[in-house]
Amino acid sequence: MKMHFCIPVSQQRPDALGGRYVLYSVYLDGFLFCKVRYSQLHRWNEQLRRVFGNCLPPFPPKYYLSMTASMADERRDQLEQYLQNVTMDPNMLRSDVFVDFLKLVQLDTFSITTEKASLDIFLPDGRSIKVEILTSDTAERVLEVVSHKIGLCQELLGYFGLFLIRSYKEGKLSVIKKLADFELPYVSLRSSEVENFKVGLRKWYLDPSLDSRLMDCRAAVDLIYMQAIQDIEKEWAKPTEVQRQKLEALQKEGNQTKFLELSQEVWHYGYVQLDPCTCDYPEPGCGTVLSVGNNEVSCCITLPDNQTQDVIFQMNRVKCWQVTFLGTLLDTDGPQQTLNQNLELRFQYSEESHWQWFVIYTKQAFLLSSCLKKMISEKMVKLAAENPEMIEVPEQGKSKKHHSQQSQKDYSSFLPRKSKIKTAEVDCGLGTIKEEGL
């Protein structure tokens, strides 16, 4: 599926010869990722084409005369589409020519040189592990270093990820975003404008039953056990009083296996909880707390009379979704580092045999969208295991070719409020998925 790349703003800069060039501010998951020139992206595309041939998406053409404002906007839109589409190929995502370029532009954008550095990686129980890395190490590489240090089995790395996390003095915790494999954690942490950010290690799957695949690795069990305790303490997972007493007894005994088995029965165990936000259901302006996991979006909605209502949206009834930026960007030499202040995620849902749009206003809209994608991908894998003749799952690094009786659409990305929506179709394990332009 497409990644949340967007280019919502660009600036004109003078060059050394007295002319001017355009510098594009590229955002990923709502955070400034890099600033690049068209010529840099053009050279990168040529390098990719030499390796991957004609399977690359179309790249916007050169203009040899001055561009009009409409031509400049069209090029920006085309570059957005290119970045979104080029990241759909897992083979390309893992290639050196892809990763090396993105490493370079991240470092250059934030004026960080490659050198040795120490990085604290926080575990779910609040402890940190200090690892020695290079500032140019990707999240994938840093995760490998951390796993080696704690004894986490290499074949289980796909079940975990590095996240940007914000901690508050009162003990609250907010998961901001998952770092993509090619992001540089050191740079992401240094470039963030938000205080109290840290890089945390957490499990990255939303089907609680997948715990069973990790039980033979001591380090993996330790991690999901720590996270289960943290989620209960933070009230992300909500045991009954009887369950709480049993869990506390098992915790005192140090019986991690039984603790995790019982946790499977706890409401919202293994879910990601978002910060309080607002929604338009059952009427505009209602406050809500979202918990995402196990193929559903669970909303605890505060009604105008201060009563609460629990509403659950099942993923198999979600047709599509989109993320929209509602604010304005600074078109200056220093655009803001994040788009997260004014975001909405709207999804189309089947209720009582008709489709209806629901809107959630949350600064974690990109994280929510990533969670929805994750649940779809986990469902694809499960369907493939149950029905191998219906869905052909690609080997790692191979292209996808799927056949399915179910169709589900994914409008997942960035949409400026007044922009023209562009639609592209991609092949996916649940049938045809549509993704609207970022």
C-alpha positions in Angstrom: 0.0 0.0 0.0 1.0 3.6 -0.5 2.9 5.5 2.2 1.8 8.8 3.5 4.1 11.0 1.4 3.0 14.5 0.5 4.4 17.8 -0.8 2.0 20.4 0.6 4.4 23.3 0.2 7.4 24.5 -1.9 9.7 27.5 -1.9 11.6 29.3 -4.5 15.3 29.8 -3.8 18.1 31.7 -5.6 20.8 29.6 -7.1 24.5 30.4 -7.5 24.1 31.7 -11.1 21.5 34.3 -10.2 18.5 32.1 -11.3 15.9 30.5 -9.1 15.0 26.9 -8.3 12.1 25.3 -6.4 12.7 23.4 -3.1 10.0 20.9 -2.3 9.1 20.1 1.4 8.3 16.4 1.5 6.3 15.2 4.5 6.0 11.6 5.7 3.2 10.7 8.1 2.6 14.4 8.8 6.2 15.2 9.7 8.8 17.0 7.6 10.9 14.3 6.1 13.2 16.2 3.7 13.6 19.1 1.3 14.6 18.3 -2.3 15.0 19.8 -5.7 13.4 18.4 -8.8 16.8 17.8 -10.2 17.7 15.5 -7.3 14.5 13.5 -7.6 15.1 13.3 -11.4 18.6 11.8 -10.9 17.2 9.4 -8.3 14.5 8.3 -10.8 17.2 7.6 -13.4 19.2 5.5 -11.0 16.1 3.5 -10.0 15.2 3.0 -13.6 18.6 1.6 -14.4 18.0 -1.0 -11.7 14.2 -1.7 -12.0 13.5 -0.7 -15.6 10.0 0.2 -16.7 8.2 -1.0 -13.6 8.7 2.5 -12.1 5.8 4.9 -12.0 5.9 7.8 -14.4 8.1 10.7 -13.4 7.1 14.3 -14.2 8.9 15.7 -17.3 11.4 18.4 -17.4 10.4 21.9 -18.5 12.9 23.9 -20.5 11.0 27.2 -20.3 9.8 29.0 -17.2 6.9 27.3 -15.5 3.6 29.1 -14.9 1.9 28.8 -11.4 -0.4 26.1 -12.7 2.5 24.1 -14.2 4.3 24.4 -10.9 1.3 23.0 -9.0 0.9 20.2 -11.5 4.5 19.2 -11.1 4.2 19.2 -7.3 1.1 17.0 -7.6 3.0 14.7 -10.0 6.0 14.4 -7.6 3.6 13.6 -4.8 2.1 10.8 -6.8 5.5 9.5 -7.8 6.7 9.3 -4.2 3.5 7.5 -3.2 3.6 5.0 -6.0 7.3 4.3 -5.9 7.0 3.1 -2.3 4.4 0.5 -3.2 7.0 -1.9 -4.5 8.6 -3.8 -1.6 11.5 -4.8 -3.8 12.3 -1.2 -4.4 11.9 -0.2 -0.8 14.7 -2.6 0.2 17.1 -1.6 -2.6 20.3 0.3 -1.9 19.6 2.9 -4.5 16.3 3.7 -2.9 17.5 3.8 0.8 20.8 5.5 0.2 19.1 8.5 -1.5 16.5 9.0 1.2 19.3 8.7 3.9 21.2 11.4 2.1 18.4 13.9 1.7 17.3 13.4 5.4 20.8 14.2 6.6 21.2 17.2 4.2 17.8 18.7 5.1 18.6 18.9 8.8 22.4 19.6 8.4 23.4 16.4 10.2 26.7 14.7 9.2 27.3 11.0 9.4 29.1 10.2 12.6 29.0 7.8 15.6 26.3 8.6 18.2 24.5 7.1 21.1 20.7 6.7 21.0 18.4 5.8 23.9 15.7 3.3 22.9 12.9 3.1 25.5 11.2 -0.2 26.4 7.5 -0.4 27.3 8.4 -0.6 31.0 10.1 2.8 30.9 13.7 1.6 31.0 16.0 2.6 28.1 18.7 0.8 26.3 21.6 2.9 25.0 22.9 1.7 21.6 25.9 2.9 19.6 24.9 3.8 16.1 25.7 6.0 13.2 23.5 9.1 12.7 22.8 7.7 9.2 21.5 4.4 10.4 18.0 3.6 9.3 15.2 2.5 11.7 15.6 -1.0 10.2 19.3 -1.0 11.1 18.7 0.4 14.6 16.1 -2.2 15.3 18.6 -4.9 14.4 21.2 -3.4 16.8 18.6 -3.2 19.6 17.4 -6.8 18.9 21.0 -8.1 19.1 21.6 -6.3 22.4 18.4 -7.7 24.1 18.6 -11.2 22.4 15.4 -10.8 20.3 15.3 -13.5 17.6 16.0 -12.0 14.1 13.1 -13.8 12.5 10.7 -12.0 14.8 11.8 -8.4 14.0 8.8 -7.9 11.7 6.5 -8.1 14.7 8.2 -5.1 16.3 8.9 -1.5 15.3 10.5 1.7 16.5 8.0 4.5 17.3 8.2 8.2 18.0 6.6 8.5 21.5 5.8 11.5 23.6 5.7 11.3 27.3 4.0 13.7 29.7 4.9 14.7 33.3 1.7 13.3 34.6 2.7 9.8 33.3 0.6 9.8 30.2 2.0 8.4 27.0 1.2 9.2 23.3 2.3 7.1 20.4 3.0 9.7 17.6 4.1 7.6 14.6 5.9 4.4 13.6 9.2 5.1 12.0 9.4 3.7 8.4 12.3 1.3 7.8 14.2 3.9 5.8 13.8 6.7 8.3 16.7 7.8 10.4 15.7 7.7 14.1 18.5 10.0 15.2 17.5 12.6 12.6 13.8 12.2 13.3 14.4 12.8 17.0 16.8 15.7 16.5 14.5 17.4 13.9 11.3 17.2 15.9 9.9 20.5 17.3 8.0 18.7 20.0 9.4 18.4 23.5 9.6 15.1 25.4 9.9 13.0 22.2 11.7 9.7 22.4 12.2 6.6 20.3 10.4 3.5 21.8 10.4 -0.2 20.9 6.9 -1.6 20.7 5.2 -4.6 19.1 3.7 -3.7 15.7 0.7 -6.0 15.1 -2.9 -5.4 15.9 -4.2 -9.0 15.9 -3.7 -10.1 19.6 -3.7 -13.7 18.6 -0.3 -13.2 17.0 1.3 -13.3 20.4 1.3 -17.0 20.1 4.0 -16.8 17.4 6.4 -15.1 19.8 6.2 -17.4 22.8 9.3 -19.4 22.0 11.6 -16.3 22.2 12.4 -15.2 25.7 13.2 -11.6 24.7 10.0 -11.3 22.6 7.9 -12.6 25.6 9.6 -10.1 27.8 8.7 -7.2 25.5 5.0 -8.1 25.0 4.7 -8.8 28.7 6.1 -5.3 29.5 3.7 -3.7 27.0 0.7 -5.6 28.3 1.5 -4.3 31.9 2.0 -0.8 30.6 -1.3 -0.9 28.5 -3.2 -2.0 31.6 -1.6 0.7 33.8 -2.3 3.4 31.2 -5.9 2.0 30.9 -5.5 1.3 27.2 -6.4 -2.3 28.0 -9.4 -2.5 30.3 -9.7 -5.7 32.5 -12.7 -6.4 34.7 -12.1 -6.3 38.4 -11.9 -10.1 38.5 -9.4 -10.2 35.6 -7.4 -7.5 37.2 -7.0 -9.5 40.5 -6.0 -12.6 38.5 -3.5 -10.6 36.5 -2.0 -9.0 39.5 -1.5 -12.4 41.1 0.1 -13.8 38.0 2.4 -10.7 37.8 3.5 -11.3 41.4 4.2 -14.9 40.6 6.2 -13.8 37.5 4.1 -16.1 35.4 4.4 -14.3 32.1 2.9 -17.0 29.9 -0.3 -17.3 32.0 -0.5 -13.5 32.3 -0.4 -13.1 28.5 -2.9 -15.9 28.0 -5.4 -14.2 30.3 -4.6 -10.8 28.7 -6.1 -12.2 25.5 -9.5 -12.0 27.2 -9.1 -8.4 28.3 -11.1 -5.7 26.5 -8.8 -3.8 24.1 -5.8 -5.9 24.8 -3.2 -5.3 22.0 -5.0 -2.2 20.7 -3.4 1.2 20.0 -5.2 4.0 21.9 -5.2 7.5 20.5 -5.3 10.7 22.4 -8.7 12.2 23.1 -10.2 13.8 20.0 -13.5 14.8 18.4 -15.8 13.2 15.9 -19.1 14.0 14.0 -21.0 11.0 15.4 -23.7 10.8 16.6 -23.5 14.6 16.1 -20.7 17.1 15.3 -18.3 18.1 18.1 -18.6 15.0 20.3 -15.4 14.0 22.2 -14.1 10.5 21.7 -11.3 8.2 22.6 -10.3 5.7 19.9 -8.8 2.2 20.4 -7.7 0.4 17.3 -7.0 -3.3 17.0 -8.4 -6.8 16.3 -10.1 -5.6 13.1 -12.1 -2.8 14.6 -12.1 0.8 15.6 -13.6 1.1 19.1 -14.9 4.6 20.1 -15.9 5.8 23.5 -17.9 8.8 22.6 -18.9 11.6 25.1 -22.4 12.9 24.2 -23.5 16.5 24.7 -25.3 15.4 27.9 -21.9 14.0 29.2 -23.2 10.5 28.9 -20.8 8.0 27.1 -21.6 5.7 24.3 -19.4 2.8 23.0 -19.5 2.4 19.3 -17.5 -0.2 17.4 -16.7 0.0 13.6 -15.7 -3.3 12.1 -13.0 -3.2 9.5 -14.8 -5.6 7.2 -17.5 -2.9 6.8 -15.1 0.0 6.0 -15.1 0.7 2.3 -12.5 3.5 2.2 -10.9 6.3 4.1 -8.9 9.5 3.6 -6.8 11.9 5.7 -7.2 15.6 5.0 -5.2 18.6 6.2 -7.5 21.4 7.2 -5.1 24.1 8.1 -2.6 26.3 6.2 1.1 25.9 5.8 3.8 28.5 6.1 5.1 29.3 2.6 8.4 30.7 3.9 12.0 29.6 4.2 11.1 27.4 7.2 7.8 25.5 6.8 6.5 23.9 9.9 7.9 20.6 10.9 4.5 18.8 11.3 1.1 18.8 9.8 -0.5 17.2 12.8 -2.4 20.2 14.2 -5.4 20.2 11.9 -6.1 16.8 10.5 -9.2 14.7 9.9 -9.7 11.1 9.0 -13.0 10.3 7.4 -14.0 6.7 6.5 -17.0 5.3 4.6 -18.8 2.6 6.6 -21.7 0.3 5.8 -24.5 0.7 8.3 -27.9 -0.7 7.9 -27.3 -1.6 4.2 -26.2 1.9 3.2 -22.8 3.7 3.1 -22.2 6.6 5.5 -19.2 8.8 6.1 -17.8 9.2 9.6 -15.3 11.9 10.4 -12.6 11.9 13.2 -10.6 15.1 14.0 -7.3 13.9 15.4 -3.7 15.0 15.3 -2.9 11.3 15.1 -4.8 10.8 11.8 -1.7 9.4 10.0 -1.1 6.9 12.8 -4.8 5.9 12.7 -4.5 5.4 8.9 -1.3 3.3 9.4 -3.2 1.1 11.9 -6.1 0.6 9.5 -3.6 -0.4 6.8 -1.9 -2.8 9.3 -5.2 -4.5 10.1 -5.9 -5.0 6.4 -2.5 -6.5 5.8 -2.9 -8.9 8.7 -6.3 -9.9 7.4 -4.8 -10.5 4.0 -2.2 -12.9 5.5 -4.8 -14.7 7.5 -7.0 -15.1 4.4 -4.1 -16.4 2.5 -3.4 -19.0 5.1 -7.0 -20.1 5.2 -7.7 -20.0 1.5 -4.3 -20.4 -0.4 -6.2 -21.1 -3.6 -7.9 -17.7 -3.4 -5.1 -15.4 -2.4 -1.5 -15.8 -3.6 0.8 -14.2 -1.0 4.1 -13.0 -2.5 7.4 -14.1 -1.2 9.5 -11.4 0.5 10.6 -8.9 -2.1 8.4 -10.3 -4.9 5.5 -8.5 -6.6 1.9 -9.1 -5.5 -0.6 -11.0 -7.5 -3.9 -11.6 -5.7 -7.3 -13.0 -6.4 -10.1 -12.4 -3.9 -13.8 -12.4 -3.7 -13.9 -9.5 -1.3 -13.3 -5.9 -2.3 -12.1 -3.2 0.1 -11.0 0.3 -0.8 -8.4 2.4 1.0 -8.4 6.1 0.6 -5.5 6.7 2.8 -3.3 9.7 2.6 -3.0 13.4 2.6 -5.6 15.7 1.0 -5.4 19.5 1.2 -8.9 20.7 1.9 -9.5 22.3 -1.5 -7.3 20.1 -3.6 -8.6 18.1 -6.5 -8.9 14.4 -5.6 -6.9 12.1 -7.8 -7.5 8.4 -7.8 -5.2 5.5 -8.6 -6.1 1.8 -8.4 -3.6 -0.7 -7.1 -3.8 -4.5 -6.7 -4.2 -5.8 -3.2 -5.0 -9.0 -1.4 -8.5 -7.9 -0.5 -9.3 -7.0 -4.1 -9.1 -3.6 -5.6 -7.9 -0.9 -3.3 -8.2 2.8 -4.2 -6.0 5.3 -2.7 -6.7 9.0 -3.2 -3.8 11.3 -3.8 -1.9 12.4 -0.8 
